Each structure stands twice: as C-alpha cells, then as structure tokens.
C-alpha cells in the first residue's frame, strides 16, 4: 500500500489523481485531496471546492470575492449557479 501524501494513512482504498502536468498524487480521502490540490480563493483564502470563478487567470470562490479585488474585468463576474431568471 502507498500511504496518503497528506496524512500518511496506510489505507487499503487509496486512490490516485493524475494532474495535467503529469504529477501523480495518492490520497486516502477526498478531504486530503482537496487540502493538497484545490486552489485558494485569492480574496478570502478559502479552498475553491466546486466551480468557483476565474478572472484573468486568478481563482475566486465566488463572484462576490472576485468583485472585491482590483482584477480587471472582475466587476463583471457573476455566479452561474442556480435557476435562470425568465
């Protein structure tokens, strides 16, 4: 068994994540995978779990956080989750 690279747990059901840059990561839980791989919101610092918002190559957890920055174009950021208004 290969231990989880975050917590070191030797668990029989570890899984691998292969990233676009060719790196291979081994984890025993989604929690550990998120801790290692999820980007940080550039405004509030929380982990971006889900779609988030990307503006000019910078990641934010939501449109509100994007709009709170000086990133060009961020004032136009909108969350796309939820029902469409008619």
PDB file with one MODEL, atoms N, CA, C and O in Angstrom:
MODEL        1
ATOM      1  N   UNK A   1       0.834  -1.194   0.000  1.00  0.00           N
ATOM      2  CA  UNK A   1       0.000   0.000   0.000  1.00  0.00           C
ATOM      3  C   UNK A   1       0.877   1.255   0.000  1.00  0.00           C
ATOM      4  O   UNK A   1       1.939   1.296   0.620  1.00  0.00           O
ATOM      5  N   UNK A   2       0.410   2.249  -0.696  1.00  0.00           N
ATOM      6  CA  UNK A   2       1.077   3.551  -0.720  1.00  0.00           C
ATOM      7  C   UNK A   2       0.326   4.455   0.250  1.00  0.00           C
ATOM      8  O   UNK A   2      -0.901   4.540   0.190  1.00  0.00           O
ATOM      9  N   UNK A   3       1.044   5.129   1.141  1.00  0.00           N
ATOM     10  CA  UNK A   3       0.346   5.998   2.106  1.00  0.00           C
ATOM     11  C   UNK A   3      -0.169   7.286   1.462  1.00  0.00           C
ATOM     12  O   UNK A   3       0.351   7.743   0.444  1.00  0.00           O
ATOM     13  N   UNK A   4      -1.196   7.854   2.076  1.00  0.00           N
ATOM     14  CA  UNK A   4      -1.718   9.154   1.649  1.00  0.00           C
ATOM     15  C   UNK A   4      -0.618  10.193   1.797  1.00  0.00           C
ATOM     16  O   UNK A   4       0.050  10.247   2.829  1.00  0.00           O
ATOM     17  N   UNK A   5      -0.423  11.016   0.777  1.00  0.00           N
ATOM     18  CA  UNK A   5       0.660  12.001   0.829  1.00  0.00           C
ATOM     19  C   UNK A   5       0.370  13.174   1.754  1.00  0.00           C
ATOM     20  O   UNK A   5       1.277  13.950   2.052  1.00  0.00           O
ATOM     21  N   UNK A   6      -0.858  13.325   2.213  1.00  0.00           N
ATOM     22  CA  UNK A   6      -1.190  14.414   3.136  1.00  0.00           C
ATOM     23  C   UNK A   6      -1.117  13.948   4.580  1.00  0.00           C
ATOM     24  O   UNK A   6      -0.416  14.551   5.393  1.00  0.00           O
ATOM     25  N   UNK A   7      -1.837  12.876   4.906  1.00  0.00           N
ATOM     26  CA  UNK A   7      -1.921  12.454   6.311  1.00  0.00           C
ATOM     27  C   UNK A   7      -1.056  11.245   6.644  1.00  0.00           C
ATOM     28  O   UNK A   7      -0.859  10.929   7.817  1.00  0.00           O
ATOM     29  N   UNK A   8      -0.530  10.558   5.609  1.00  0.00           N
ATOM     30  CA  UNK A   8       0.323   9.409   5.843  1.00  0.00           C
ATOM     31  C   UNK A   8      -0.404   8.125   6.176  1.00  0.00           C
ATOM     32  O   UNK A   8       0.235   7.118   6.478  1.00  0.00           O
ATOM     33  N   UNK A   9      -1.717   8.136   6.129  1.00  0.00           N
ATOM     34  CA  UNK A   9      -2.513   6.966   6.462  1.00  0.00           C
ATOM     35  C   UNK A   9      -2.289   5.846   5.441  1.00  0.00           C
ATOM     36  O   UNK A   9      -2.349   6.077   4.233  1.00  0.00           O
ATOM     37  N   UNK A  10      -2.029   4.630   5.938  1.00  0.00           N
ATOM     38  CA  UNK A  10      -1.935   3.449   5.079  1.00  0.00           C
ATOM     39  C   UNK A  10      -3.312   2.813   5.008  1.00  0.00           C
ATOM     40  O   UNK A  10      -3.669   2.009   5.868  1.00  0.00           O
ATOM     41  N   UNK A  11      -4.070   3.158   4.013  1.00  0.00           N
ATOM     42  CA  UNK A  11      -5.448   2.710   3.867  1.00  0.00           C
ATOM     43  C   UNK A  11      -5.529   1.863   2.613  1.00  0.00           C
ATOM     44  O   UNK A  11      -4.950   2.219   1.587  1.00  0.00           O
ATOM     45  N   UNK A  12      -6.232   0.759   2.682  1.00  0.00           N
ATOM     46  CA  UNK A  12      -6.272  -0.153   1.539  1.00  0.00           C
ATOM     47  C   UNK A  12      -7.018   0.396   0.332  1.00  0.00           C
ATOM     48  O   UNK A  12      -6.874  -0.142  -0.766  1.00  0.00           O
ATOM     49  N   UNK A  13      -7.815   1.455   0.501  1.00  0.00           N
ATOM     50  CA  UNK A  13      -8.578   2.008  -0.613  1.00  0.00           C
ATOM     51  C   UNK A  13      -8.069   3.379  -1.052  1.00  0.00           C
ATOM     52  O   UNK A  13      -8.863   4.252  -1.403  1.00  0.00           O
ATOM     53  N   UNK A  14      -6.755   3.571  -1.035  1.00  0.00           N
ATOM     54  CA  UNK A  14      -6.215   4.841  -1.515  1.00  0.00           C
ATOM     55  C   UNK A  14      -6.531   4.979  -3.007  1.00  0.00           C
ATOM     56  O   UNK A  14      -6.807   3.994  -3.691  1.00  0.00           O
ATOM     57  N   UNK A  15      -6.485   6.210  -3.491  1.00  0.00           N
ATOM     58  CA  UNK A  15      -6.720   6.451  -4.912  1.00  0.00           C
ATOM     59  C   UNK A  15      -5.692   7.445  -5.416  1.00  0.00           C
ATOM     60  O   UNK A  15      -5.093   8.191  -4.641  1.00  0.00           O
ATOM     61  N   UNK A  16      -5.500   7.443  -6.716  1.00  0.00           N
ATOM     62  CA  UNK A  16      -4.547   8.351  -7.348  1.00  0.00           C
ATOM     63  C   UNK A  16      -5.285   9.412  -8.140  1.00  0.00           C
ATOM     64  O   UNK A  16      -6.355   9.170  -8.698  1.00  0.00           O
ATOM     65  N   UNK A  17      -4.692  10.586  -8.173  1.00  0.00           N
ATOM     66  CA  UNK A  17      -5.150  11.659  -9.052  1.00  0.00           C
ATOM     67  C   UNK A  17      -3.966  12.029  -9.936  1.00  0.00           C
ATOM     68  O   UNK A  17      -2.874  12.323  -9.450  1.00  0.00           O
ATOM     69  N   UNK A  18      -4.205  12.009 -11.235  1.00  0.00           N
ATOM     70  CA  UNK A  18      -3.185  12.373 -12.222  1.00  0.00           C
ATOM     71  C   UNK A  18      -3.510  13.778 -12.709  1.00  0.00           C
ATOM     72  O   UNK A  18      -4.601  14.016 -13.228  1.00  0.00           O
ATOM     73  N   UNK A  19      -2.585  14.700 -12.551  1.00  0.00           N
ATOM     74  CA  UNK A  19      -2.824  16.080 -12.960  1.00  0.00           C
ATOM     75  C   UNK A  19      -2.347  16.311 -14.392  1.00  0.00           C
ATOM     76  O   UNK A  19      -1.619  15.497 -14.958  1.00  0.00           O
ATOM     77  N   UNK A  20      -2.767  17.425 -14.958  1.00  0.00           N
ATOM     78  CA  UNK A  20      -2.424  17.738 -16.347  1.00  0.00           C
ATOM     79  C   UNK A  20      -0.924  17.883 -16.562  1.00  0.00           C
ATOM     80  O   UNK A  20      -0.431  17.648 -17.665  1.00  0.00           O
ATOM     81  N   UNK A  21      -0.191  18.268 -15.515  1.00  0.00           N
ATOM     82  CA  UNK A  21       1.260  18.427 -15.674  1.00  0.00           C
ATOM     83  C   UNK A  21       2.018  17.110 -15.499  1.00  0.00           C
ATOM     84  O   UNK A  21       3.249  17.100 -15.489  1.00  0.00           O
ATOM     85  N   UNK A  22       1.283  15.996 -15.361  1.00  0.00           N
ATOM     86  CA  UNK A  22       1.910  14.682 -15.267  1.00  0.00           C
ATOM     87  C   UNK A  22       2.179  14.204 -13.855  1.00  0.00           C
ATOM     88  O   UNK A  22       2.652  13.083 -13.671  1.00  0.00           O
ATOM     89  N   UNK A  23       1.894  15.016 -12.856  1.00  0.00           N
ATOM     90  CA  UNK A  23       2.114  14.602 -11.470  1.00  0.00           C
ATOM     91  C   UNK A  23       1.070  13.566 -11.064  1.00  0.00           C
ATOM     92  O   UNK A  23      -0.066  13.599 -11.535  1.00  0.00           O
ATOM     93  N   UNK A  24       1.464  12.653 -10.191  1.00  0.00           N
ATOM     94  CA  UNK A  24       0.554  11.640  -9.662  1.00  0.00           C
ATOM     95  C   UNK A  24       0.514  11.812  -8.150  1.00  0.00           C
ATOM     96  O   UNK A  24       1.555  11.823  -7.492  1.00  0.00           O
ATOM     97  N   UNK A  25      -0.691  11.946  -7.603  1.00  0.00           N
ATOM     98  CA  UNK A  25      -0.885  12.138  -6.169  1.00  0.00           C
ATOM     99  C   UNK A  25      -1.700  10.972  -5.620  1.00  0.00           C
ATOM    100  O   UNK A  25      -2.615  10.481  -6.281  1.00  0.00           O
ATOM    101  N   UNK A  26      -1.365  10.534  -4.413  1.00  0.00           N
ATOM    102  CA  UNK A  26      -2.073   9.437  -3.758  1.00  0.00           C
ATOM    103  C   UNK A  26      -2.726   9.951  -2.484  1.00  0.00           C
ATOM    104  O   UNK A  26      -2.078  10.577  -1.645  1.00  0.00           O
ATOM    105  N   UNK A  27      -4.028   9.674  -2.353  1.00  0.00           N
ATOM    106  CA  UNK A  27      -4.795  10.148  -1.196  1.00  0.00           C
ATOM    107  C   UNK A  27      -5.661   9.029  -0.641  1.00  0.00           C
ATOM    108  O   UNK A  27      -5.986   8.067  -1.338  1.00  0.00           O
ATOM    109  N   UNK A  28      -6.027   9.173   0.627  1.00  0.00           N
ATOM    110  CA  UNK A  28      -6.942   8.199   1.240  1.00  0.00           C
ATOM    111  C   UNK A  28      -8.345   8.762   1.396  1.00  0.00           C
ATOM    112  O   UNK A  28      -9.257   8.040   1.802  1.00  0.00           O
ATOM    113  N   UNK A  29      -8.536  10.050   1.078  1.00  0.00           N
ATOM    114  CA  UNK A  29      -9.864  10.665   1.205  1.00  0.00           C
ATOM    115  C   UNK A  29      -9.944  11.886   0.291  1.00  0.00           C
ATOM    116  O   UNK A  29      -8.930  12.460  -0.106  1.00  0.00           O
ATOM    117  N   UNK A  30     -11.175  12.260  -0.026  1.00  0.00           N
ATOM    118  CA  UNK A  30     -11.359  13.492  -0.800  1.00  0.00           C
ATOM    119  C   UNK A  30     -10.903  14.698   0.018  1.00  0.00           C
ATOM    120  O   UNK A  30     -10.401  15.673  -0.542  1.00  0.00           O
ATOM    121  N   UNK A  31     -11.071  14.637   1.321  1.00  0.00           N
ATOM    122  CA  UNK A  31     -10.635  15.735   2.190  1.00  0.00           C
ATOM    123  C   UNK A  31      -9.147  16.015   1.999  1.00  0.00           C
ATOM    124  O   UNK A  31      -8.745  17.170   1.860  1.00  0.00           O
ATOM    125  N   UNK A  32      -8.327  14.958   1.992  1.00  0.00           N
ATOM    126  CA  UNK A  32      -6.887  15.151   1.796  1.00  0.00           C
ATOM    127  C   UNK A  32      -6.579  15.654   0.390  1.00  0.00           C
ATOM    128  O   UNK A  32      -5.697  16.494   0.211  1.00  0.00           O
ATOM    129  N   UNK A  33      -7.303  15.142  -0.616  1.00  0.00           N
ATOM    130  CA  UNK A  33      -7.093  15.594  -1.995  1.00  0.00           C
ATOM    131  C   UNK A  33      -7.416  17.076  -2.135  1.00  0.00           C
ATOM    132  O   UNK A  33      -6.678  17.817  -2.785  1.00  0.00           O
ATOM    133  N   UNK A  34      -8.513  17.507  -1.529  1.00  0.00           N
ATOM    134  CA  UNK A  34      -8.899  18.918  -1.572  1.00  0.00           C
ATOM    135  C   UNK A  34      -7.844  19.768  -0.879  1.00  0.00           C
ATOM    136  O   UNK A  34      -7.449  20.817  -1.387  1.00  0.00           O
ATOM    137  N   UNK A  35      -7.394  19.314   0.274  1.00  0.00           N
ATOM    138  CA  UNK A  35      -6.383  20.057   1.038  1.00  0.00           C
ATOM    139  C   UNK A  35      -5.121  20.301   0.194  1.00  0.00           C
ATOM    140  O   UNK A  35      -4.534  21.382   0.250  1.00  0.00           O
ATOM    141  N   UNK A  36      -4.713  19.303  -0.579  1.00  0.00           N
ATOM    142  CA  UNK A  36      -3.486  19.414  -1.366  1.00  0.00           C
ATOM    143  C   UNK A  36      -3.696  20.100  -2.707  1.00  0.00           C
ATOM    144  O   UNK A  36      -2.831  20.861  -3.142  1.00  0.00           O
ATOM    145  N   UNK A  37      -4.824  19.854  -3.379  1.00  0.00           N
ATOM    146  CA  UNK A  37      -4.950  20.264  -4.778  1.00  0.00           C
ATOM    147  C   UNK A  37      -5.887  21.430  -5.068  1.00  0.00           C
ATOM    148  O   UNK A  37      -5.710  22.114  -6.076  1.00  0.00           O
ATOM    149  N   UNK A  38      -6.870  21.675  -4.224  1.00  0.00           N
ATOM    150  CA  UNK A  38      -7.834  22.739  -4.524  1.00  0.00           C
ATOM    151  C   UNK A  38      -7.165  24.110  -4.413  1.00  0.00           C
ATOM    152  O   UNK A  38      -6.417  24.362  -3.468  1.00  0.00           O
ATOM    153  N   UNK A  39      -7.427  24.984  -5.364  1.00  0.00           N
ATOM    154  CA  UNK A  39      -6.830  26.323  -5.295  1.00  0.00           C
ATOM    155  C   UNK A  39      -7.444  27.135  -4.157  1.00  0.00           C
ATOM    156  O   UNK A  39      -8.547  26.846  -3.694  1.00  0.00           O
ATOM    157  N   UNK A  40      -6.715  28.149  -3.721  1.00  0.00           N
ATOM    158  CA  UNK A  40      -7.214  29.070  -2.698  1.00  0.00           C
ATOM    159  C   UNK A  40      -7.868  30.268  -3.361  1.00  0.00           C
ATOM    160  O   UNK A  40      -7.376  30.772  -4.370  1.00  0.00           O
ATOM    161  N   UNK A  41      -8.975  30.723  -2.794  1.00  0.00           N
ATOM    162  CA  UNK A  41      -9.598  31.968  -3.256  1.00  0.00           C
ATOM    163  C   UNK A  41      -8.604  33.091  -3.007  1.00  0.00           C
ATOM    164  O   UNK A  41      -8.059  33.213  -1.910  1.00  0.00           O
ATOM    165  N   UNK A  42      -8.371  33.903  -4.013  1.00  0.00           N
ATOM    166  CA  UNK A  42      -7.383  34.975  -3.892  1.00  0.00           C
ATOM    167  C   UNK A  42      -7.880  36.166  -3.086  1.00  0.00           C
ATOM    168  O   UNK A  42      -7.126  37.104  -2.830  1.00  0.00           O
ATOM    169  N   UNK A  43      -9.152  36.131  -2.686  1.00  0.00           N
ATOM    170  CA  UNK A  43      -9.670  37.209  -1.841  1.00  0.00           C
ATOM    171  C   UNK A  43      -9.811  36.769  -0.390  1.00  0.00           C
ATOM    172  O   UNK A  43      -9.244  37.401   0.501  1.00  0.00           O
ATOM    173  N   UNK A  44     -10.556  35.696  -0.138  1.00  0.00           N
ATOM    174  CA  UNK A  44     -10.830  35.298   1.255  1.00  0.00           C
ATOM    175  C   UNK A  44      -9.956  34.158   1.746  1.00  0.00           C
ATOM    176  O   UNK A  44      -9.893  33.910   2.950  1.00  0.00           O
ATOM    177  N   UNK A  45      -9.279  33.456   0.841  1.00  0.00           N
ATOM    178  CA  UNK A  45      -8.359  32.406   1.250  1.00  0.00           C
ATOM    179  C   UNK A  45      -8.959  31.032   1.458  1.00  0.00           C
ATOM    180  O   UNK A  45      -8.237  30.103   1.823  1.00  0.00           O
ATOM    181  N   UNK A  46     -10.270  30.868   1.238  1.00  0.00           N
ATOM    182  CA  UNK A  46     -10.857  29.534   1.421  1.00  0.00           C
ATOM    183  C   UNK A  46     -10.518  28.659   0.218  1.00  0.00           C
ATOM    184  O   UNK A  46     -10.172  29.164  -0.850  1.00  0.00           O
ATOM    185  N   UNK A  47     -10.621  27.346   0.401  1.00  0.00           N
ATOM    186  CA  UNK A  47     -10.386  26.415  -0.703  1.00  0.00           C
ATOM    187  C   UNK A  47     -11.543  26.499  -1.694  1.00  0.00           C
ATOM    188  O   UNK A  47     -12.708  26.530  -1.295  1.00  0.00           O
ATOM    189  N   UNK A  48     -11.223  26.534  -2.973  1.00  0.00           N
ATOM    190  CA  UNK A  48     -12.251  26.592  -4.001  1.00  0.00           C
ATOM    191  C   UNK A  48     -12.642  25.151  -4.325  1.00  0.00           C
ATOM    192  O   UNK A  48     -11.941  24.446  -5.051  1.00  0.00           O
ATOM    193  N   UNK A  49     -13.768  24.740  -3.774  1.00  0.00           N
ATOM    194  CA  UNK A  49     -14.290  23.392  -3.985  1.00  0.00           C
ATOM    195  C   UNK A  49     -15.568  23.560  -4.805  1.00  0.00           C
ATOM    196  O   UNK A  49     -16.585  24.032  -4.298  1.00  0.00           O
ATOM    197  N   UNK A  50     -15.505  23.180  -6.040  1.00  0.00           N
ATOM    198  CA  UNK A  50     -16.617  23.414  -6.951  1.00  0.00           C
ATOM    199  C   UNK A  50     -16.118  24.274  -8.098  1.00  0.00           C
ATOM    200  O   UNK A  50     -14.918  24.336  -8.367  1.00  0.00           O
ATOM    201  N   UNK A  51     -17.041  24.932  -8.766  1.00  0.00           N
ATOM    202  CA  UNK A  51     -16.676  25.696  -9.963  1.00  0.00           C
ATOM    203  C   UNK A  51     -15.903  26.961  -9.648  1.00  0.00           C
ATOM    204  O   UNK A  51     -14.912  27.254 -10.317  1.00  0.00           O
ATOM    205  N   UNK A  52     -16.321  27.710  -8.660  1.00  0.00           N
ATOM    206  CA  UNK A  52     -15.658  28.972  -8.374  1.00  0.00           C
ATOM    207  C   UNK A  52     -15.775  29.924  -9.550  1.00  0.00           C
ATOM    208  O   UNK A  52     -16.599  29.725 -10.443  1.00  0.00           O
ATOM    209  N   UNK A  53     -14.956  30.947  -9.546  1.00  0.00           N
ATOM    210  CA  UNK A  53     -14.946  31.955 -10.612  1.00  0.00           C
ATOM    211  C   UNK A  53     -13.496  32.239 -10.970  1.00  0.00           C
ATOM    212  O   UNK A  53     -12.657  32.421 -10.088  1.00  0.00           O
ATOM    213  N   UNK A  54     -13.204  32.275 -12.253  1.00  0.00           N
ATOM    214  CA  UNK A  54     -11.862  32.590 -12.708  1.00  0.00           C
ATOM    215  C   UNK A  54     -11.911  33.878 -13.511  1.00  0.00           C
ATOM    216  O   UNK A  54     -12.697  34.001 -14.450  1.00  0.00           O
ATOM    217  N   UNK A  55     -11.067  34.846 -13.142  1.00  0.00           N
ATOM    218  CA  UNK A  55     -10.975  36.125 -13.844  1.00  0.00           C
ATOM    219  C   UNK A  55      -9.499  36.392 -14.116  1.00  0.00           C
ATOM    220  O   UNK A  55      -8.690  36.438 -13.190  1.00  0.00           O
ATOM    221  N   UNK A  56      -9.156  36.565 -15.373  1.00  0.00           N
ATOM    222  CA  UNK A  56      -7.781  36.850 -15.772  1.00  0.00           C
ATOM    223  C   UNK A  56      -6.790  35.838 -15.176  1.00  0.00           C
ATOM    224  O   UNK A  56      -5.691  36.200 -14.757  1.00  0.00           O
ATOM    225  N   UNK A  57      -7.204  34.567 -15.149  1.00  0.00           N
ATOM    226  CA  UNK A  57      -6.326  33.511 -14.659  1.00  0.00           C
ATOM    227  C   UNK A  57      -6.208  33.420 -13.147  1.00  0.00           C
ATOM    228  O   UNK A  57      -5.404  32.638 -12.639  1.00  0.00           O
ATOM    229  N   UNK A  58      -6.992  34.201 -12.422  1.00  0.00           N
ATOM    230  CA  UNK A  58      -6.974  34.171 -10.960  1.00  0.00           C
ATOM    231  C   UNK A  58      -8.251  33.510 -10.466  1.00  0.00           C
ATOM    232  O   UNK A  58      -9.320  33.697 -11.047  1.00  0.00           O
ATOM    233  N   UNK A  59      -8.139  32.730  -9.383  1.00  0.00           N
ATOM    234  CA  UNK A  59      -9.267  31.943  -8.887  1.00  0.00           C
ATOM    235  C   UNK A  59      -9.905  32.570  -7.664  1.00  0.00           C
ATOM    236  O   UNK A  59      -9.224  33.080  -6.774  1.00  0.00           O
ATOM    237  N   UNK A  60     -11.222  32.521  -7.640  1.00  0.00           N
ATOM    238  CA  UNK A  60     -12.011  33.032  -6.517  1.00  0.00           C
ATOM    239  C   UNK A  60     -13.101  32.013  -6.201  1.00  0.00           C
ATOM    240  O   UNK A  60     -13.541  31.276  -7.084  1.00  0.00           O
ATOM    241  N   UNK A  61     -13.535  31.970  -4.949  1.00  0.00           N
ATOM    242  CA  UNK A  61     -14.571  31.008  -4.568  1.00  0.00           C
ATOM    243  C   UNK A  61     -15.937  31.424  -5.094  1.00  0.00           C
ATOM    244  O   UNK A  61     -16.809  30.577  -5.286  1.00  0.00           O
ATOM    245  N   UNK A  62     -16.137  32.722  -5.333  1.00  0.00           N
ATOM    246  CA  UNK A  62     -17.434  33.208  -5.807  1.00  0.00           C
ATOM    247  C   UNK A  62     -17.244  34.558  -6.504  1.00  0.00           C
ATOM    248  O   UNK A  62     -16.182  35.176  -6.419  1.00  0.00           O
ATOM    249  N   UNK A  63     -18.288  34.992  -7.187  1.00  0.00           N
ATOM    250  CA  UNK A  63     -18.230  36.268  -7.897  1.00  0.00           C
ATOM    251  C   UNK A  63     -18.063  37.437  -6.928  1.00  0.00           C
ATOM    252  O   UNK A  63     -17.388  38.416  -7.247  1.00  0.00           O
ATOM    253  N   UNK A  64     -18.665  37.342  -5.767  1.00  0.00           N
ATOM    254  CA  UNK A  64     -18.533  38.417  -4.783  1.00  0.00           C
ATOM    255  C   UNK A  64     -17.065  38.652  -4.447  1.00  0.00           C
ATOM    256  O   UNK A  64     -16.606  39.794  -4.447  1.00  0.00           O
ATOM    257  N   UNK A  65     -16.325  37.583  -4.160  1.00  0.00           N
ATOM    258  CA  UNK A  65     -14.904  37.735  -3.843  1.00  0.00           C
ATOM    259  C   UNK A  65     -14.136  38.307  -5.027  1.00  0.00           C
ATOM    260  O   UNK A  65     -13.253  39.144  -4.838  1.00  0.00           O
ATOM    261  N   UNK A  66     -14.455  37.870  -6.248  1.00  0.00           N
ATOM    262  CA  UNK A  66     -13.783  38.408  -7.439  1.00  0.00           C
ATOM    263  C   UNK A  66     -14.017  39.902  -7.550  1.00  0.00           C
ATOM    264  O   UNK A  66     -13.092  40.663  -7.835  1.00  0.00           O
ATOM    265  N   UNK A  67     -15.271  40.326  -7.323  1.00  0.00           N
ATOM    266  CA  UNK A  67     -15.601  41.752  -7.452  1.00  0.00           C
ATOM    267  C   UNK A  67     -14.946  42.609  -6.371  1.00  0.00           C
ATOM    268  O   UNK A  67     -14.832  43.823  -6.539  1.00  0.00           O
ATOM    269  N   UNK A  68     -14.519  42.010  -5.280  1.00  0.00           N
ATOM    270  CA  UNK A  68     -13.888  42.759  -4.200  1.00  0.00           C
ATOM    271  C   UNK A  68     -12.412  43.069  -4.481  1.00  0.00           C
ATOM    272  O   UNK A  68     -11.763  43.749  -3.687  1.00  0.00           O
ATOM    273  N   UNK A  69     -11.884  42.578  -5.595  1.00  0.00           N
ATOM    274  CA  UNK A  69     -10.478  42.774  -5.933  1.00  0.00           C
ATOM    275  C   UNK A  69     -10.333  43.825  -7.027  1.00  0.00           C
ATOM    276  O   UNK A  69     -11.317  44.310  -7.586  1.00  0.00           O
ATOM    277  N   UNK A  70      -9.094  44.157  -7.314  1.00  0.00           N
ATOM    278  CA  UNK A  70      -8.800  45.142  -8.359  1.00  0.00           C
ATOM    279  C   UNK A  70      -8.494  44.470  -9.696  1.00  0.00           C
ATOM    280  O   UNK A  70      -7.969  45.121 -10.600  1.00  0.00           O
ATOM    281  N   UNK A  71      -8.807  43.194  -9.841  1.00  0.00           N
ATOM    282  CA  UNK A  71      -8.541  42.483 -11.087  1.00  0.00           C
ATOM    283  C   UNK A  71      -9.420  43.056 -12.191  1.00  0.00           C
ATOM    284  O   UNK A  71     -10.635  43.176 -12.030  1.00  0.00           O
ATOM    285  N   UNK A  72      -8.798  43.409 -13.314  1.00  0.00           N
ATOM    286  CA  UNK A  72      -9.535  43.963 -14.443  1.00  0.00           C
ATOM    287  C   UNK A  72     -10.574  42.960 -14.913  1.00  0.00           C
ATOM    288  O   UNK A  72     -10.245  41.797 -15.145  1.00  0.00           O
ATOM    289  N   UNK A  73     -11.802  43.380 -15.056  1.00  0.00           N
ATOM    290  CA  UNK A  73     -12.896  42.538 -15.504  1.00  0.00           C
ATOM    291  C   UNK A  73     -13.654  41.866 -14.368  1.00  0.00           C
ATOM    292  O   UNK A  73     -14.712  41.283 -14.602  1.00  0.00           O
ATOM    293  N   UNK A  74     -13.144  41.932 -13.154  1.00  0.00           N
ATOM    294  CA  UNK A  74     -13.788  41.261 -12.024  1.00  0.00           C
ATOM    295  C   UNK A  74     -15.139  41.878 -11.680  1.00  0.00           C
ATOM    296  O   UNK A  74     -16.013  41.196 -11.146  1.00  0.00           O
ATOM    297  N   UNK A  75     -15.315  43.158 -11.982  1.00  0.00           N
ATOM    298  CA  UNK A  75     -16.597  43.799 -11.670  1.00  0.00           C
ATOM    299  C   UNK A  75     -17.746  43.179 -12.466  1.00  0.00           C
ATOM    300  O   UNK A  75     -18.912  43.359 -12.114  1.00  0.00           O
ATOM    301  N   UNK A  76     -17.426  42.459 -13.524  1.00  0.00           N
ATOM    302  CA  UNK A  76     -18.427  41.788 -14.358  1.00  0.00           C
ATOM    303  C   UNK A  76     -18.713  40.352 -13.904  1.00  0.00           C
ATOM    304  O   UNK A  76     -19.623  39.710 -14.429  1.00  0.00           O
ATOM    305  N   UNK A  77     -17.943  39.843 -12.930  1.00  0.00           N
ATOM    306  CA  UNK A  77     -18.077  38.455 -12.504  1.00  0.00           C
ATOM    307  C   UNK A  77     -19.460  38.176 -11.917  1.00  0.00           C
ATOM    308  O   UNK A  77     -19.989  38.963 -11.132  1.00  0.00           O
ATOM    309  N   UNK A  78     -20.028  37.049 -12.311  1.00  0.00           N
ATOM    310  CA  UNK A  78     -21.330  36.609 -11.815  1.00  0.00           C
ATOM    311  C   UNK A  78     -21.252  35.118 -11.539  1.00  0.00           C
ATOM    312  O   UNK A  78     -20.623  34.372 -12.289  1.00  0.00           O
ATOM    313  N   UNK A  79     -21.896  34.685 -10.456  1.00  0.00           N
ATOM    314  CA  UNK A  79     -22.009  33.258 -10.193  1.00  0.00           C
ATOM    315  C   UNK A  79     -23.026  32.688 -11.160  1.00  0.00           C
ATOM    316  O   UNK A  79     -24.027  33.338 -11.460  1.00  0.00           O
ATOM    317  N   UNK A  80     -22.782  31.476 -11.656  1.00  0.00           N
ATOM    318  CA  UNK A  80     -23.696  30.876 -12.615  1.00  0.00           C
ATOM    319  C   UNK A  80     -24.468  29.702 -12.023  1.00  0.00           C
ATOM    320  O   UNK A  80     -25.037  28.893 -12.757  1.00  0.00           O
ATOM    321  N   UNK A  81     -24.487  29.611 -10.705  1.00  0.00           N
ATOM    322  CA  UNK A  81     -25.201  28.536 -10.040  1.00  0.00           C
ATOM    323  C   UNK A  81     -26.615  28.982  -9.764  1.00  0.00           C
ATOM    324  O   UNK A  81     -26.853  30.136  -9.408  1.00  0.00           O
ATOM    325  N   UNK A  82     -27.562  28.063  -9.929  1.00  0.00           N
ATOM    326  CA  UNK A  82     -28.948  28.411  -9.618  1.00  0.00           C
ATOM    327  C   UNK A  82     -29.831  28.448 -10.845  1.00  0.00           C
ATOM    328  O   UNK A  82     -29.380  28.222 -11.968  1.00  0.00           O
ATOM    329  N   UNK A  83     -31.081  28.735 -10.610  1.00  0.00           N
ATOM    330  CA  UNK A  83     -32.061  28.768 -11.688  1.00  0.00           C
ATOM    331  C   UNK A  83     -31.897  30.023 -12.539  1.00  0.00           C
ATOM    332  O   UNK A  83     -31.500  31.078 -12.044  1.00  0.00           O
ATOM    333  N   UNK A  84     -32.202  29.896 -13.796  1.00  0.00           N
ATOM    334  CA  UNK A  84     -32.161  31.021 -14.707  1.00  0.00           C
ATOM    335  C   UNK A  84     -33.436  31.839 -14.548  1.00  0.00           C
ATOM    336  O   UNK A  84     -34.535  31.286 -14.511  1.00  0.00           O
ATOM    337  N   UNK A  85     -33.288  33.137 -14.454  1.00  0.00           N
ATOM    338  CA  UNK A  85     -34.456  34.007 -14.354  1.00  0.00           C
ATOM    339  C   UNK A  85     -35.065  34.204 -15.724  1.00  0.00           C
ATOM    340  O   UNK A  85     -34.361  34.279 -16.731  1.00  0.00           O
ATOM    341  N   UNK A  86     -36.380  34.286 -15.747  1.00  0.00           N
ATOM    342  CA  UNK A  86     -37.067  34.480 -17.031  1.00  0.00           C
ATOM    343  C   UNK A  86     -37.596  35.870 -17.145  1.00  0.00           C
ATOM    344  O   UNK A  86     -38.204  36.218 -18.158  1.00  0.00           O
TER     345      UNK A  86
ENDMDL
END
